[in-house]
């Protein structure tokens, strides 16, 4: 996922993600993804974290240091322009929602739409990408 966002052409990144999703549906089983995810967690010594917002989140303040994207919503404002809101969730499952700006919002909305349409892509995102992003952020903070 991070490699996709570093590409120069966002449209090509979305096409690559869609192609990856099609490949996964043809060649990979949910069980295989679970096994790979378990191995990654073991090798990287990744701590457990919420993979989506909790229905009844624990009390306390939202932890921005463990914030990850759960969803992006798109709606039209009174002028007919698209606006975007992002729903973040922290390691404990608490949520925080805020508005995003134009191009960033649109790009992330399109990415999340692709991920949500493909159960295997969503499983990879929630069980592997999110914990690995947490780990990268945690390591960079230590430096």
N, C-alpha and C positions, 0 to 999 in steps of 0.2 A: 504494500500500500504506500509506504513512504517513497519507494522508487517511482511509483506512478505520479506522485505529486511533484517530483523533481524534474519531470519531463518538461520540455519547453512548450509543447502543444497540448493544452488540456483536453481538446477533442480527441487526440490520438490516445491519450491516457485512458479516457472513457472507453474508446473502442477496444483497447488492450484489455481492460478490465472485463468488458462484456465477452470477449473471446476467451479469456481465462475462465470465466463462469461457465461457458458452454463446454469447454474442455473438462472442467471438473464434473459436470453433470454426466458426461459420457464415460469418464475414466476412473472416477474416485468415489468411494462409498463413504457415507457418514461415519461408519465404524473406523475406517482408515484415518479419517480426520481426527477422530477422538484419540486414536493411538498416537498419532504424530503430535497432537497437542499435549498429551501426557508426557511424552518424551522431552519435548521442548521445555515444559515446566520443570521436569527433573534436571535436565542438563543446565538450564539457566538459573535454577533455584528460584523460580518465580513465586512470589507469595500469592495466596489466594486473594481474589478480589471479585466484586460483583461484575457480571457480564452484561447486565442490564439494570435499569432502575428497580429498586425494591418496591413492592406494593405498600409495605409499611416500613419505610426507612428508619434507621436508628436516629435518635435525637442527636443534635449537635449541628455545628456549622458545616456548610459545604466545603469540601477539601479541594481547592483549586489545583493543588499539586498532583492530584490523582484524577483530574477531570478528563473524561474521554467523551467522544461524540456518541450519543444514542440515536438521534434522529435530527433531521432538518425538515422544517415545514415551509411550504411556499403558499403565499396568498396574495391577492390583489388589494392594493390600497384604494382609497376613494378616487385617486387619479387614474386608476387602471394599471398602475405599475406593479410589477412583482416585488414582494418583500419576503424576507426569509428570517425565520427564527431557528435557533439551534438549541436543542435539548441536550445538555451535558449530564453525565452522572459520575459520581466519584467512586472510589474503591468500596465504600460501604453501601452504595446504592442510592445515596441522596441525589436529588436533581437540582439543576439550575438552568433556567431558560433565559435567553437574551437574543436580541436582534442582530443579524449579520448584514453586512453591506453587499451591494450589487453583485459584482463578479465573484467574489469569494463565496457568497451565499449561494449563487447559482451553481457554481462548480461543485461545491460540497453537496448541495441538494441532489444534483444529477448523480454524483458518486453514490450517495446513500440510497437513491432509488434503485440503482443497479444491484447494490449489495442486498437490499431487502427483497428483490425479485428472485434471487437465487439463494435457496436455503443453505447450500454448501458454502458459498461465498460469505454469507452472514455468519455461519458457524466458524469459519476461519477467522473472520474479523473479530468476533467476540471471544473466541477461546485462545487465539494465538496472537493476532495483531495487537489488540488492546493490552494484554499483559506485557508483550515485548516493548511497546511504546512506553509503558510505565517504567520498565527496566531501563530503557535508554534515557529517559528523563531523570530518573533517580541517579544513574551513573554520572550524567553530565552535571548534576547539582553538586556531586561530591568533588568534582575537579576544580 
